Amino acid sequence: MTTAEPVGLPEPPALGASALAPGTYNDTVVLITGGGTGLGLAVATEFARLGADVVIASRKPEHLDTGREALEHLGARVATPRCDIRDPDQVAAAFDEAETAFGLPAVLVNNAAANFPVPAEDMSPNAWRTVVDITLNGTFYCAREFARRHLAVETPGSIVNIGASYAWTGGPGFAHSAAAKAGVKNMVETLAVEWGPYGIQVNGLVPGLFPHEDMTADIQSNLARTNDKDVCQPAMRVGRVRELGWAATFLASPFARFISGHTLVVDGANWQRRLLTNPPVVTVRDQMGKDPFELTQA
């Protein structure tokens, strides 16, 4: 008896394919924070392909320009309010701009977040505050603004919060982001119950390893230390960004109305991987190539 060679999960359908019918999001406004580049743009792209009017909110004008150009190339109508989601007034202004351009967004994708690897002992209070303020507080401010507007006019809506698998497991080297994302996951479960009676569904979407052009230099350098990313995944390949977009469009679609309070992980089972024996422990400092910690005056 021989054991089959691992081949991994099949490749997805080609770029531009969709399980949903063409026009599923016609006359639907979708607001995506941080949607101008990277995974946010991949999600925005799939909504645009299905007919949505897309509103991209971002702090950075260059990201807004990039997103607008990419989505208009697909024939979508696009609005690009500049918005720092840490500021509730700017969040409200972004929703005002969206309503003026196209109408009240029926879908909100909370994609904007902050993250960078750092040993916890090296983390400054400002680093902690910044990541938590953007990732956790900003997500809540956007969800709250979305819900308040729908509650006022008694219309349904759908929220998708982009999460991370270390919300369950913890994330050595990412204490700030892991704590914030755990809050985001809990928010999905709490708000789904609170707002479900009013027709607002709330779900989470967790991406695995989806290499893209907008990864930070720190994350890119960490990935560069792994010789072959594919064989480090149970799927024997990394994700294709369109696969995350397809998952987002399904969760917010009419075909997923009874799914709420759920967090969908799209990572080829990577976060559930376990070894039969534990490898030697390598500290976060060693993994990041940092010298031994020395206490300095703050």
C-alpha positions, 0 to 999 in steps of 0.5 A: 500500500502506498501513500498518495503524494500531497497535492493540496486544494484545487485552484479556484475558478479564474479571475472574474468568475462568481458563484452569484448571479450577475447584477446581484448587487445592482442598486446596492451601495457598499462601503468598505473601509481601507478598500483602496488597496490590498485585500480591501480592494480585492473585496471591493472589486468583487462587489463592483463586478456584481454591480454595486456602487462602491464607497471606499473610505481611507485616510490616504489620498493615494489609496483612494486614487488607486481604488477609484481607478481600479474600480472605475476600470470595471465600470463601477460607480465609486465615491472616495471619502477621506476618513480616519475611522478613529474619529467618529465625526469623520466616520459620520461625514463619510456616510454623509458623502456616501448617501449624497453620492449614491444613497445609504450603504446597505453593506458595510465591510470593516476592513481598515486595521493597523498591524505590525510585529513587535515583541510585547516588551518593546511595544510603546503605549502609543503603538498599543493605542494606535492599533487598538484605536484603529482596529477595534474602536474604528470598527465599532464607530463604523458599525454604530454609524451604519446601524443608527442610520438603518434603525432610523429609517427601518431598513435592513443591512449587512455588516462584515468585519474583517478579523484574524485567526489569532482572535482565538489563539493569541498572536505572539509578536502581535499582542496589540492586534490580536487583542483588538481582533478578539474584540472585533470577533466578540463584536460580531457575536454581540451586535448580531444579537442586538441588531438582528431584530431590526434586520441587520446581520453582522458577520466576520471574515478571517483571511489566511495568507493572501499575498498582495502588494499592500503588505507592510514591509515588516510582514513582507520581510517575515514572509521572505524568511519562509522559503516556500509558503505553499508547502507551509499551508495544509492546502499546499498553496496560499490564497488567491485574493479573489477567494476572499472577495467571493466569501465577502460578497456571499456573506452580504448577499440575499443568499446568506440572510440567515447567517449572522453572528458567524465568523468565516475563516478562509485560510485552507485550514491553516490556523487549525494545523497541529503537529504530532510533536512540538518543535523547539520553541523560538522566542519572538525576539529570535524569530524577528532577529532582535537582540536581547532585551535591554531596559532603557529609560522611557 
